[in-house]
Amino acid sequence: MICDPLVRRLLVGFSERAREARTLGFDEAMKDMISKLHGEVKAFRERAPKDPAIRLVLPPGYDPNGTRPVPY
């Protein structure tokens, strides 16, 4: 049992605050990762047509110049 009143006050609500901090950290990491992924995809799309080592095989009916979804 925790007898120190200061320690007891610090622990009240700790679980909720810790969960909120983890969620915020995860959300920020996901946003950062998605942003970097979009940058890498853009760079790949620019690099791929010029790089002889990259050969894209597109499925029948696929239009590479079609409308792309807007990134978040």
N, C-alpha and C positions, 0 to 999 in steps of 0.2 A: 504494500500500500504506500502511496506517495503522500508524505506528510507535509512537505514544503509547499506552502500556499502559492509561492511564485511559480514553481514548477507545475503545480496543478492548473494555474491560470494559463500558462503557456500551452499546456496540452489540450485545453478545451477548444474544440473545433479544429484541432490539428489535422485530423483525417480529411475533413472537407477541404481545408486550405491546400493540403498536399495533393489531393485529387485534382483540384482546380489548377494548380501549378503544373501538374503532369499533363493535363489536357491542353493547357495553353502552350506548353512546350511542344507537344505532339503536333498541334495545329500549326504552329510556326515552322516546325521542321517540314511538315507536308507542303506548306505553301512554298517554302524555299526549294524543296526538291522538285515540285511541279514546275516552278519557274525555270530552274536549271535544265530540266528535261525538255521544256519547250525550246530553250536556247540551243540545246544539242540537236534536237530534231531539225530546227531551222538551219543550223550549220551543216548537218548531214544532207539536207535537201539541196543546199547550194553546192556542196562538195561532190555529191554522188554523180551527177552527170559528167563531171570533168575527170573523175578518177577511174582509170581503166581497170583497177582491181575490184571495183564495185559493179556488179551486174544485177540490175533490178529485174525481176520477173514478175510482171503484173498479171493479176487474174483477168480472164476474158471479161470485157465490158467495163473494166475499171478505167476511170478517167482521172489521170494524175493532176489535171488542171481543174478538176471539179471544185465545188465549194467545200471548204474545210470548216469544221466547227471553230468557233472563236475560243481561244484559250482563256482560262479563268484569270 
